Amino acid sequence: MRMEMLLGSDPDFTRWVYDLLCSLLPQIHQLELPLEKLGDFDTLPKRLQAEVTASKRVVAFVALVGAWCHKPKDEALAMNSGA
């Protein structure tokens, strides 16, 4: 199993957070989730970047998790032979 979490502070990076929220807007509206605490949605990207710049820190993006496995060779042969 592997988890990757991107960190960054440049405008392209912080724009991903806004883009992610935009892609989820139909589901957010469907579930009637409140967005008022985010303020004006049109100014959100600039406000996010300003906050990250002012803090002089990086922020984390959504963690990506990948997992893989493989079967032992003997078990794979048994399944292919119909045993």
PDB file of N, CA, C and O in Angstrom:
ATOM      1  N   MET A   1       0.853  -1.164   0.000  1.00  0.00           N
ATOM      2  CA  MET A   1       0.000   0.000   0.000  1.00  0.00           C
ATOM      3  C   MET A   1       0.903   1.232   0.000  1.00  0.00           C
ATOM      4  O   MET A   1       1.983   1.240   0.591  1.00  0.00           O
ATOM      5  N   ARG A   2       0.429   2.258  -0.674  1.00  0.00           N
ATOM      6  CA  ARG A   2       1.221   3.474  -0.783  1.00  0.00           C
ATOM      7  C   ARG A   2       0.287   4.678  -0.697  1.00  0.00           C
ATOM      8  O   ARG A   2      -0.792   4.684  -1.290  1.00  0.00           O
ATOM      9  N   MET A   3       0.714   5.694   0.048  1.00  0.00           N
ATOM     10  CA  MET A   3      -0.054   6.923   0.130  1.00  0.00           C
ATOM     11  C   MET A   3       0.850   8.086  -0.266  1.00  0.00           C
ATOM     12  O   MET A   3       1.974   8.209   0.220  1.00  0.00           O
ATOM     13  N   GLU A   4       0.349   8.925  -1.143  1.00  0.00           N
ATOM     14  CA  GLU A   4       1.078  10.117  -1.551  1.00  0.00           C
ATOM     15  C   GLU A   4       0.229  11.332  -1.199  1.00  0.00           C
ATOM     16  O   GLU A   4      -0.974  11.364  -1.457  1.00  0.00           O
ATOM     17  N   MET A   5       0.873  12.322  -0.612  1.00  0.00           N
ATOM     18  CA  MET A   5       0.185  13.557  -0.283  1.00  0.00           C
ATOM     19  C   MET A   5       1.038  14.713  -0.790  1.00  0.00           C
ATOM     20  O   MET A   5       2.132  14.967  -0.286  1.00  0.00           O
ATOM     21  N   LEU A   6       0.523  15.396  -1.782  1.00  0.00           N
ATOM     22  CA  LEU A   6       1.244  16.513  -2.361  1.00  0.00           C
ATOM     23  C   LEU A   6       1.212  17.712  -1.426  1.00  0.00           C
ATOM     24  O   LEU A   6       0.197  17.984  -0.783  1.00  0.00           O
ATOM     25  N   LEU A   7       2.322  18.420  -1.356  1.00  0.00           N
ATOM     26  CA  LEU A   7       2.426  19.641  -0.566  1.00  0.00           C
ATOM     27  C   LEU A   7       2.855  20.767  -1.482  1.00  0.00           C
ATOM     28  O   LEU A   7       3.645  20.551  -2.401  1.00  0.00           O
ATOM     29  N   GLY A   8       2.352  21.953  -1.248  1.00  0.00           N
ATOM     30  CA  GLY A   8       2.758  23.068  -2.077  1.00  0.00           C
ATOM     31  C   GLY A   8       2.203  24.381  -1.574  1.00  0.00           C
ATOM     32  O   GLY A   8       1.414  24.427  -0.629  1.00  0.00           O
ATOM     33  N   SER A   9       2.633  25.448  -2.227  1.00  0.00           N
ATOM     34  CA  SER A   9       2.145  26.770  -1.844  1.00  0.00           C
ATOM     35  C   SER A   9       1.943  27.696  -3.045  1.00  0.00           C
ATOM     36  O   SER A   9       1.474  28.821  -2.869  1.00  0.00           O
ATOM     37  N   ASP A  10       2.279  27.262  -4.245  1.00  0.00           N
ATOM     38  CA  ASP A  10       2.139  28.146  -5.399  1.00  0.00           C
ATOM     39  C   ASP A  10       0.673  28.218  -5.849  1.00  0.00           C
ATOM     40  O   ASP A  10      -0.116  27.339  -5.502  1.00  0.00           O
ATOM     41  N   PRO A  11       0.300  29.245  -6.610  1.00  0.00           N
ATOM     42  CA  PRO A  11      -1.093  29.432  -7.016  1.00  0.00           C
ATOM     43  C   PRO A  11      -1.699  28.246  -7.763  1.00  0.00           C
ATOM     44  O   PRO A  11      -2.876  27.938  -7.571  1.00  0.00           O
ATOM     45  N   ASP A  12      -0.920  27.579  -8.607  1.00  0.00           N
ATOM     46  CA  ASP A  12      -1.466  26.417  -9.316  1.00  0.00           C
ATOM     47  C   ASP A  12      -1.853  25.318  -8.337  1.00  0.00           C
ATOM     48  O   ASP A  12      -2.846  24.619  -8.538  1.00  0.00           O
ATOM     49  N   PHE A  13      -1.071  25.171  -7.287  1.00  0.00           N
ATOM     50  CA  PHE A  13      -1.362  24.141  -6.296  1.00  0.00           C
ATOM     51  C   PHE A  13      -2.623  24.476  -5.518  1.00  0.00           C
ATOM     52  O   PHE A  13      -3.509  23.632  -5.377  1.00  0.00           O
ATOM     53  N   THR A  14      -2.711  25.693  -5.015  1.00  0.00           N
ATOM     54  CA  THR A  14      -3.891  26.049  -4.221  1.00  0.00           C
ATOM     55  C   THR A  14      -5.149  26.110  -5.098  1.00  0.00           C
ATOM     56  O   THR A  14      -6.262  25.987  -4.587  1.00  0.00           O
ATOM     57  N   ARG A  15      -4.983  26.294  -6.385  1.00  0.00           N
ATOM     58  CA  ARG A  15      -6.125  26.303  -7.301  1.00  0.00           C
ATOM     59  C   ARG A  15      -6.792  24.920  -7.348  1.00  0.00           C
ATOM     60  O   ARG A  15      -7.993  24.819  -7.598  1.00  0.00           O
ATOM     61  N   TRP A  16      -6.014  23.861  -7.110  1.00  0.00           N
ATOM     62  CA  TRP A  16      -6.565  22.501  -7.127  1.00  0.00           C
ATOM     63  C   TRP A  16      -7.674  22.343  -6.094  1.00  0.00           C
ATOM     64  O   TRP A  16      -8.665  21.658  -6.348  1.00  0.00           O
ATOM     65  N   VAL A  17      -7.517  22.967  -4.942  1.00  0.00           N
ATOM     66  CA  VAL A  17      -8.540  22.869  -3.896  1.00  0.00           C
ATOM     67  C   VAL A  17      -9.854  23.465  -4.409  1.00  0.00           C
ATOM     68  O   VAL A  17     -10.924  22.877  -4.252  1.00  0.00           O
ATOM     69  N   TYR A  18      -9.748  24.632  -5.020  1.00  0.00           N
ATOM     70  CA  TYR A  18     -10.928  25.279  -5.581  1.00  0.00           C
ATOM     71  C   TYR A  18     -11.537  24.420  -6.698  1.00  0.00           C
ATOM     72  O   TYR A  18     -12.751  24.223  -6.737  1.00  0.00           O
ATOM     73  N   ASP A  19     -10.703  23.917  -7.594  1.00  0.00           N
ATOM     74  CA  ASP A  19     -11.195  23.076  -8.693  1.00  0.00           C
ATOM     75  C   ASP A  19     -11.897  21.824  -8.169  1.00  0.00           C
ATOM     76  O   ASP A  19     -12.920  21.404  -8.710  1.00  0.00           O
ATOM     77  N   LEU A  20     -11.343  21.236  -7.121  1.00  0.00           N
ATOM     78  CA  LEU A  20     -11.965  20.055  -6.520  1.00  0.00           C
ATOM     79  C   LEU A  20     -13.347  20.401  -5.979  1.00  0.00           C
ATOM     80  O   LEU A  20     -14.313  19.673  -6.209  1.00  0.00           O
ATOM     81  N   LEU A  21     -13.434  21.506  -5.264  1.00  0.00           N
ATOM     82  CA  LEU A  21     -14.735  21.936  -4.749  1.00  0.00           C
ATOM     83  C   LEU A  21     -15.718  22.202  -5.883  1.00  0.00           C
ATOM     84  O   LEU A  21     -16.891  21.842  -5.784  1.00  0.00           O
ATOM     85  N   CYS A  22     -15.252  22.825  -6.948  1.00  0.00           N
ATOM     86  CA  CYS A  22     -16.129  23.082  -8.103  1.00  0.00           C
ATOM     87  C   CYS A  22     -16.665  21.788  -8.699  1.00  0.00           C
ATOM     88  O   CYS A  22     -17.835  21.709  -9.073  1.00  0.00           O
ATOM     89  N   SER A  23     -15.816  20.784  -8.785  1.00  0.00           N
ATOM     90  CA  SER A  23     -16.265  19.506  -9.354  1.00  0.00           C
ATOM     91  C   SER A  23     -17.278  18.812  -8.448  1.00  0.00           C
ATOM     92  O   SER A  23     -18.073  17.992  -8.908  1.00  0.00           O
ATOM     93  N   LEU A  24     -17.245  19.144  -7.169  1.00  0.00           N
ATOM     94  CA  LEU A  24     -18.173  18.526  -6.219  1.00  0.00           C
ATOM     95  C   LEU A  24     -19.450  19.340  -6.002  1.00  0.00           C
ATOM     96  O   LEU A  24     -20.355  18.891  -5.299  1.00  0.00           O
ATOM     97  N   LEU A  25     -19.529  20.524  -6.596  1.00  0.00           N
ATOM     98  CA  LEU A  25     -20.691  21.393  -6.380  1.00  0.00           C
ATOM     99  C   LEU A  25     -22.039  20.718  -6.663  1.00  0.00           C
ATOM    100  O   LEU A  25     -22.968  20.900  -5.876  1.00  0.00           O
ATOM    101  N   PRO A  26     -22.191  19.953  -7.741  1.00  0.00           N
ATOM    102  CA  PRO A  26     -23.497  19.306  -7.946  1.00  0.00           C
ATOM    103  C   PRO A  26     -23.905  18.403  -6.779  1.00  0.00           C
ATOM    104  O   PRO A  26     -25.063  18.410  -6.363  1.00  0.00           O
ATOM    105  N   GLN A  27     -22.962  17.633  -6.256  1.00  0.00           N
ATOM    106  CA  GLN A  27     -23.272  16.764  -5.126  1.00  0.00           C
ATOM    107  C   GLN A  27     -23.511  17.576  -3.854  1.00  0.00           C
ATOM    108  O   GLN A  27     -24.376  17.234  -3.048  1.00  0.00           O
ATOM    109  N   ILE A  28     -22.742  18.650  -3.679  1.00  0.00           N
ATOM    110  CA  ILE A  28     -22.920  19.515  -2.509  1.00  0.00           C
ATOM    111  C   ILE A  28     -24.326  20.115  -2.505  1.00  0.00           C
ATOM    112  O   ILE A  28     -25.000  20.134  -1.475  1.00  0.00           O
ATOM    113  N   HIS A  29     -24.761  20.606  -3.675  1.00  0.00           N
ATOM    114  CA  HIS A  29     -26.106  21.178  -3.778  1.00  0.00           C
ATOM    115  C   HIS A  29     -27.180  20.100  -3.606  1.00  0.00           C
ATOM    116  O   HIS A  29     -28.198  20.333  -2.955  1.00  0.00           O
ATOM    117  N   GLN A  30     -26.951  18.935  -4.184  1.00  0.00           N
ATOM    118  CA  GLN A  30     -27.921  17.843  -4.076  1.00  0.00           C
ATOM    119  C   GLN A  30     -28.112  17.429  -2.622  1.00  0.00           C
ATOM    120  O   GLN A  30     -29.231  17.136  -2.198  1.00  0.00           O
ATOM    121  N   LEU A  31     -27.032  17.405  -1.863  1.00  0.00           N
ATOM    122  CA  LEU A  31     -27.096  17.017  -0.453  1.00  0.00           C
ATOM    123  C   LEU A  31     -27.420  18.197   0.461  1.00  0.00           C
ATOM    124  O   LEU A  31     -27.502  18.049   1.680  1.00  0.00           O
ATOM    125  N   GLU A  32     -27.603  19.366  -0.145  1.00  0.00           N
ATOM    126  CA  GLU A  32     -27.934  20.588   0.582  1.00  0.00           C
ATOM    127  C   GLU A  32     -26.932  20.884   1.696  1.00  0.00           C
ATOM    128  O   GLU A  32     -27.308  21.245   2.811  1.00  0.00           O
ATOM    129  N   LEU A  33     -25.652  20.723   1.369  1.00  0.00           N
ATOM    130  CA  LEU A  33     -24.594  21.027   2.336  1.00  0.00           C
ATOM    131  C   LEU A  33     -24.336  22.533   2.330  1.00  0.00           C
ATOM    132  O   LEU A  33     -24.369  23.167   1.275  1.00  0.00           O
ATOM    133  N   PRO A  34     -24.083  23.099   3.496  1.00  0.00           N
ATOM    134  CA  PRO A  34     -23.881  24.557   3.562  1.00  0.00           C
ATOM    135  C   PRO A  34     -22.515  24.978   3.024  1.00  0.00           C
ATOM    136  O   PRO A  34     -21.504  24.328   3.287  1.00  0.00           O
ATOM    137  N   LEU A  35     -22.501  26.070   2.271  1.00  0.00           N
ATOM    138  CA  LEU A  35     -21.258  26.620   1.732  1.00  0.00           C
ATOM    139  C   LEU A  35     -20.996  28.040   2.248  1.00  0.00           C
ATOM    140  O   LEU A  35     -19.990  28.652   1.889  1.00  0.00           O
ATOM    141  N   GLU A  36     -21.878  28.554   3.069  1.00  0.00           N
ATOM    142  CA  GLU A  36     -21.773  29.941   3.517  1.00  0.00           C
ATOM    143  C   GLU A  36     -20.436  30.248   4.186  1.00  0.00           C
ATOM    144  O   GLU A  36     -19.911  31.349   4.019  1.00  0.00           O
ATOM    145  N   LYS A  37     -19.881  29.315   4.931  1.00  0.00           N
ATOM    146  CA  LYS A  37     -18.629  29.561   5.650  1.00  0.00           C
ATOM    147  C   LYS A  37     -17.443  29.764   4.702  1.00  0.00           C
ATOM    148  O   LYS A  37     -16.405  30.285   5.110  1.00  0.00           O
ATOM    149  N   LEU A  38     -17.596  29.352   3.438  1.00  0.00           N
ATOM    150  CA  LEU A  38     -16.531  29.551   2.457  1.00  0.00           C
ATOM    151  C   LEU A  38     -16.530  30.970   1.905  1.00  0.00           C
ATOM    152  O   LEU A  38     -15.566  31.381   1.259  1.00  0.00           O
ATOM    153  N   GLY A  39     -17.598  31.722   2.151  1.00  0.00           N
ATOM    154  CA  GLY A  39     -17.688  33.084   1.630  1.00  0.00           C
ATOM    155  C   GLY A  39     -17.999  33.080   0.145  1.00  0.00           C
ATOM    156  O   GLY A  39     -18.537  32.110  -0.388  1.00  0.00           O
ATOM    157  N   ASP A  40     -17.653  34.176  -0.514  1.00  0.00           N
ATOM    158  CA  ASP A  40     -17.900  34.327  -1.949  1.00  0.00           C
ATOM    159  C   ASP A  40     -17.078  33.292  -2.716  1.00  0.00           C
ATOM    160  O   ASP A  40     -15.848  33.318  -2.688  1.00  0.00           O
ATOM    161  N   PHE A  41     -17.766  32.393  -3.392  1.00  0.00           N
ATOM    162  CA  PHE A  41     -17.090  31.300  -4.096  1.00  0.00           C
ATOM    163  C   PHE A  41     -16.204  31.811  -5.223  1.00  0.00           C
ATOM    164  O   PHE A  41     -15.189  31.193  -5.542  1.00  0.00           O
ATOM    165  N   ASP A  42     -16.582  32.941  -5.833  1.00  0.00           N
ATOM    166  CA  ASP A  42     -15.794  33.499  -6.943  1.00  0.00           C
ATOM    167  C   ASP A  42     -14.438  34.028  -6.481  1.00  0.00           C
ATOM    168  O   ASP A  42     -13.494  34.064  -7.270  1.00  0.00           O
ATOM    169  N   THR A  43     -14.327  34.433  -5.233  1.00  0.00           N
ATOM    170  CA  THR A  43     -13.054  34.966  -4.719  1.00  0.00           C
ATOM    171  C   THR A  43     -12.271  33.930  -3.919  1.00  0.00           C
ATOM    172  O   THR A  43     -11.184  34.223  -3.419  1.00  0.00           O
ATOM    173  N   LEU A  44     -12.809  32.737  -3.797  1.00  0.00           N
ATOM    174  CA  LEU A  44     -12.164  31.699  -2.980  1.00  0.00           C
ATOM    175  C   LEU A  44     -10.731  31.386  -3.412  1.00  0.00           C
ATOM    176  O   LEU A  44      -9.863  31.286  -2.545  1.00  0.00           O
ATOM    177  N   PRO A  45     -10.435  31.226  -4.710  1.00  0.00           N
ATOM    178  CA  PRO A  45      -9.049  30.913  -5.080  1.00  0.00           C
ATOM    179  C   PRO A  45      -8.052  31.981  -4.622  1.00  0.00           C
ATOM    180  O   PRO A  45      -6.978  31.651  -4.118  1.00  0.00           O
ATOM    181  N   LYS A  46      -8.398  33.243  -4.794  1.00  0.00           N
ATOM    182  CA  LYS A  46      -7.492  34.325  -4.372  1.00  0.00           C
ATOM    183  C   LYS A  46      -7.344  34.354  -2.855  1.00  0.00           C
ATOM    184  O   LYS A  46      -6.252  34.591  -2.339  1.00  0.00           O
ATOM    185  N   ARG A  47      -8.438  34.112  -2.143  1.00  0.00           N
ATOM    186  CA  ARG A  47      -8.368  34.130  -0.683  1.00  0.00           C
ATOM    187  C   ARG A  47      -7.552  32.958  -0.148  1.00  0.00           C
ATOM    188  O   ARG A  47      -6.802  33.107   0.817  1.00  0.00           O
ATOM    189  N   LEU A  48      -7.699  31.793  -0.775  1.00  0.00           N
ATOM    190  CA  LEU A  48      -6.897  30.632  -0.364  1.00  0.00           C
ATOM    191  C   LEU A  48      -5.411  30.913  -0.561  1.00  0.00           C
ATOM    192  O   LEU A  48      -4.594  30.653   0.323  1.00  0.00           O
ATOM    193  N   GLN A  49      -5.072  31.449  -1.739  1.00  0.00           N
ATOM    194  CA  GLN A  49      -3.671  31.736  -2.028  1.00  0.00           C
ATOM    195  C   GLN A  49      -3.123  32.796  -1.083  1.00  0.00           C
ATOM    196  O   GLN A  49      -1.991  32.683  -0.611  1.00  0.00           O
ATOM    197  N   ALA A  50      -3.910  33.814  -0.808  1.00  0.00           N
ATOM    198  CA  ALA A  50      -3.464  34.870   0.103  1.00  0.00           C
ATOM    199  C   ALA A  50      -3.192  34.310   1.494  1.00  0.00           C
ATOM    200  O   ALA A  50      -2.225  34.701   2.148  1.00  0.00           O
ATOM    201  N   GLU A  51      -4.037  33.406   1.939  1.00  0.00           N
ATOM    202  CA  GLU A  51      -3.846  32.817   3.268  1.00  0.00           C
ATOM    203  C   GLU A  51      -2.593  31.950   3.318  1.00  0.00           C
ATOM    204  O   GLU A  51      -1.842  31.994   4.292  1.00  0.00           O
ATOM    205  N   VAL A  52      -2.368  31.163   2.269  1.00  0.00           N
ATOM    206  CA  VAL A  52      -1.178  30.309   2.219  1.00  0.00           C
ATOM    207  C   VAL A  52       0.078  31.176   2.138  1.00  0.00           C
ATOM    208  O   VAL A  52       1.065  30.902   2.821  1.00  0.00           O
ATOM    209  N   THR A  53       0.045  32.217   1.310  1.00  0.00           N
ATOM    210  CA  THR A  53       1.196  33.119   1.179  1.00  0.00           C
ATOM    211  C   THR A  53       1.496  33.813   2.505  1.00  0.00           C
ATOM    212  O   THR A  53       2.655  33.907   2.908  1.00  0.00           O
ATOM    213  N   ALA A  54       0.471  34.292   3.176  1.00  0.00           N
ATOM    214  CA  ALA A  54       0.661  34.998   4.443  1.00  0.00           C
ATOM    215  C   ALA A  54       1.237  34.082   5.523  1.00  0.00           C
ATOM    216  O   ALA A  54       2.000  34.528   6.380  1.00  0.00           O
ATOM    217  N   SER A  55       0.873  32.810   5.478  1.00  0.00           N
ATOM    218  CA  SER A  55       1.359  31.873   6.500  1.00  0.00           C
ATOM    219  C   SER A  55       2.796  31.420   6.243  1.00  0.00           C
ATOM    220  O   SER A  55       3.459  30.898   7.140  1.00  0.00           O
ATOM    221  N   LYS A  56       3.279  31.628   4.994  1.00  0.00           N
ATOM    222  CA  LYS A  56       4.624  31.195   4.600  1.00  0.00           C
ATOM    223  C   LYS A  56       4.833  29.703   4.863  1.00  0.00           C
ATOM    224  O   LYS A  56       5.890  29.272   5.326  1.00  0.00           O
ATOM    225  N   ARG A  57       3.803  28.941   4.557  1.00  0.00           N
ATOM    226  CA  ARG A  57       3.842  27.486   4.750  1.00  0.00           C
ATOM    227  C   ARG A  57       3.283  26.796   3.511  1.00  0.00           C
ATOM    228  O   ARG A  57       2.720  27.433   2.621  1.00  0.00           O
ATOM    229  N   VAL A  58       3.453  25.491   3.480  1.00  0.00           N
ATOM    230  CA  VAL A  58       2.833  24.697   2.419  1.00  0.00           C
ATOM    231  C   VAL A  58       1.539  24.100   2.959  1.00  0.00           C
ATOM    232  O   VAL A  58       1.341  24.007   4.170  1.00  0.00           O
ATOM    233  N   VAL A  59       0.678  23.706   2.058  1.00  0.00           N
ATOM    234  CA  VAL A  59      -0.567  23.053   2.437  1.00  0.00           C
ATOM    235  C   VAL A  59      -0.618  21.681   1.780  1.00  0.00           C
ATOM    236  O   VAL A  59       0.029  21.441   0.760  1.00  0.00           O
ATOM    237  N   ALA A  60      -1.381  20.802   2.369  1.00  0.00           N
ATOM    238  CA  ALA A  60      -1.520  19.439   1.841  1.00  0.00           C
ATOM    239  C   ALA A  60      -2.731  19.357   0.923  1.00  0.00           C
ATOM    240  O   ALA A  60      -3.759  19.991   1.160  1.00  0.00           O
ATOM    241  N   PHE A  61      -2.586  18.576  -0.107  1.00  0.00           N
ATOM    242  CA  PHE A  61      -3.693  18.289  -0.999  1.00  0.00           C
ATOM    243  C   PHE A  61      -4.285  16.944  -0.584  1.00  0.00           C
ATOM    244  O   PHE A  61      -3.748  16.284   0.306  1.00  0.00           O
ATOM    245  N   VAL A  62      -5.353  16.542  -1.199  1.00  0.00           N
ATOM    246  CA  VAL A  62      -6.001  15.274  -0.899  1.00  0.00           C
ATOM    247  C   VAL A  62      -5.002  14.125  -1.050  1.00  0.00           C
ATOM    248  O   VAL A  62      -4.287  14.042  -2.049  1.00  0.00           O
ATOM    249  N   ALA A  63      -4.959  13.256  -0.069  1.00  0.00           N
ATOM    250  CA  ALA A  63      -4.053  12.110  -0.125  1.00  0.00           C
ATOM    251  C   ALA A  63      -4.540  11.108  -1.167  1.00  0.00           C
ATOM    252  O   ALA A  63      -5.732  10.816  -1.259  1.00  0.00           O
ATOM    253  N   LEU A  64      -3.614  10.598  -1.936  1.00  0.00           N
ATOM    254  CA  LEU A  64      -3.916   9.566  -2.925  1.00  0.00           C
ATOM    255  C   LEU A  64      -3.369   8.246  -2.403  1.00  0.00           C
ATOM    256  O   LEU A  64      -2.193   8.143  -2.054  1.00  0.00           O
ATOM    257  N   VAL A  65      -4.230   7.243  -2.353  1.00  0.00           N
ATOM    258  CA  VAL A  65      -3.836   5.948  -1.814  1.00  0.00           C
ATOM    259  C   VAL A  65      -3.925   4.911  -2.921  1.00  0.00           C
ATOM    260  O   VAL A  65      -4.926   4.837  -3.634  1.00  0.00           O
ATOM    261  N   GLY A  66      -2.893   4.125  -3.060  1.00  0.00           N
ATOM    262  CA  GLY A  66      -2.877   3.034  -4.023  1.00  0.00           C
ATOM    263  C   GLY A  66      -2.520   1.738  -3.308  1.00  0.00           C
ATOM    264  O   GLY A  66      -1.685   1.729  -2.404  1.00  0.00           O
ATOM    265  N   ALA A  67      -3.140   0.673  -3.708  1.00  0.00           N
ATOM    266  CA  ALA A  67      -2.845  -0.625  -3.105  1.00  0.00           C
ATOM    267  C   ALA A  67      -2.803  -1.672  -4.216  1.00  0.00           C
ATOM    268  O   ALA A  67      -3.552  -1.580  -5.189  1.00  0.00           O
ATOM    269  N   TRP A  68      -1.954  -2.636  -4.075  1.00  0.00           N
ATOM    270  CA  TRP A  68      -1.846  -3.697  -5.066  1.00  0.00           C
ATOM    271  C   TRP A  68      -1.410  -4.968  -4.360  1.00  0.00           C
ATOM    272  O   TRP A  68      -0.885  -4.939  -3.247  1.00  0.00           O
ATOM    273  N   CYS A  69      -1.638  -6.066  -5.026  1.00  0.00           N
ATOM    274  CA  CYS A  69      -1.207  -7.352  -4.495  1.00  0.00           C
ATOM    275  C   CYS A  69      -1.079  -8.314  -5.672  1.00  0.00           C
ATOM    276  O   CYS A  69      -1.501  -8.009  -6.787  1.00  0.00           O
ATOM    277  N   HIS A  70      -0.502  -9.456  -5.413  1.00  0.00           N
ATOM    278  CA  HIS A  70      -0.444 -10.503  -6.421  1.00  0.00           C
ATOM    279  C   HIS A  70      -0.587 -11.836  -5.718  1.00  0.00           C
ATOM    280  O   HIS A  70      -0.183 -11.998  -4.566  1.00  0.00           O
ATOM    281  N   LYS A  71      -1.171 -12.791  -6.431  1.00  0.00           N
ATOM    282  CA  LYS A  71      -1.396 -14.113  -5.868  1.00  0.00           C
ATOM    283  C   LYS A  71      -0.139 -14.943  -6.013  1.00  0.00           C
ATOM    284  O   LYS A  71       0.636 -14.754  -6.951  1.00  0.00           O
ATOM    285  N   PRO A  72       0.063 -15.860  -5.084  1.00  0.00           N
ATOM    286  CA  PRO A  72       1.202 -16.773  -5.234  1.00  0.00           C
ATOM    287  C   PRO A  72       1.072 -17.552  -6.547  1.00  0.00           C
ATOM    288  O   PRO A  72      -0.037 -17.851  -6.989  1.00  0.00           O
ATOM    289  N   LYS A  73       2.183 -17.870  -7.150  1.00  0.00           N
ATOM    290  CA  LYS A  73       2.202 -18.514  -8.448  1.00  0.00           C
ATOM    291  C   LYS A  73       1.416 -19.819  -8.456  1.00  0.00           C
ATOM    292  O   LYS A  73       0.681 -20.068  -9.411  1.00  0.00           O
ATOM    293  N   ASP A  74       1.537 -20.653  -7.446  1.00  0.00           N
ATOM    294  CA  ASP A  74       0.829 -21.932  -7.401  1.00  0.00           C
ATOM    295  C   ASP A  74      -0.680 -21.735  -7.397  1.00  0.00           C
ATOM    296  O   ASP A  74      -1.396 -22.474  -8.072  1.00  0.00           O
ATOM    297  N   GLU A  75      -1.168 -20.773  -6.665  1.00  0.00           N
ATOM    298  CA  GLU A  75      -2.610 -20.519  -6.597  1.00  0.00           C
ATOM    299  C   GLU A  75      -3.132 -20.041  -7.946  1.00  0.00           C
ATOM    300  O   GLU A  75      -4.226 -20.430  -8.353  1.00  0.00           O
ATOM    301  N   ALA A  76      -2.367 -19.204  -8.647  1.00  0.00           N
ATOM    302  CA  ALA A  76      -2.774 -18.711  -9.945  1.00  0.00           C
ATOM    303  C   ALA A  76      -2.854 -19.854 -10.957  1.00  0.00           C
ATOM    304  O   ALA A  76      -3.773 -19.883 -11.776  1.00  0.00           O
ATOM    305  N   LEU A  77      -1.908 -20.793 -10.914  1.00  0.00           N
ATOM    306  CA  LEU A  77      -1.927 -21.947 -11.824  1.00  0.00           C
ATOM    307  C   LEU A  77      -3.130 -22.835 -11.550  1.00  0.00           C
ATOM    308  O   LEU A  77      -3.759 -23.336 -12.483  1.00  0.00           O
ATOM    309  N   ALA A  78      -3.457 -23.036 -10.267  1.00  0.00           N
ATOM    310  CA  ALA A  78      -4.597 -23.873  -9.909  1.00  0.00           C
ATOM    311  C   ALA A  78      -5.909 -23.261 -10.422  1.00  0.00           C
ATOM    312  O   ALA A  78      -6.794 -23.986 -10.877  1.00  0.00           O
ATOM    313  N   MET A  79      -6.031 -21.960 -10.352  1.00  0.00           N
ATOM    314  CA  MET A  79      -7.253 -21.294 -10.813  1.00  0.00           C
ATOM    315  C   MET A  79      -7.367 -21.400 -12.333  1.00  0.00           C
ATOM    316  O   MET A  79      -8.470 -21.585 -12.848  1.00  0.00           O
ATOM    317  N   ASN A  80      -6.266 -21.290 -13.054  1.00  0.00           N
ATOM    318  CA  ASN A  80      -6.304 -21.373 -14.516  1.00  0.00           C
ATOM    319  C   ASN A  80      -6.562 -22.772 -15.019  1.00  0.00           C
ATOM    320  O   ASN A  80      -7.116 -22.940 -16.105  1.00  0.00           O
ATOM    321  N   SER A  81      -6.174 -23.788 -14.255  1.00  0.00           N
ATOM    322  CA  SER A  81      -6.361 -25.164 -14.701  1.00  0.00           C
ATOM    323  C   SER A  81      -7.738 -25.705 -14.335  1.00  0.00           C
ATOM    324  O   SER A  81      -8.108 -26.808 -14.738  1.00  0.00           O
ATOM    325  N   GLY A  82      -8.504 -24.908 -13.558  1.00  0.00           N
ATOM    326  CA  GLY A  82      -9.847 -25.346 -13.167  1.00  0.00           C
ATOM    327  C   GLY A  82      -9.836 -26.272 -11.972  1.00  0.00           C
ATOM    328  O   GLY A  82     -10.870 -26.863 -11.661  1.00  0.00           O
ATOM    329  N   ALA A  83      -8.715 -26.426 -11.287  1.00  0.00           N
ATOM    330  CA  ALA A  83      -8.624 -27.316 -10.120  1.00  0.00           C
ATOM    331  C   ALA A  83      -9.266 -26.699  -8.908  1.00  0.00           C
ATOM    332  O   ALA A  83      -9.281 -27.309  -7.839  1.00  0.00           O
TER     333      ALA A  83
END
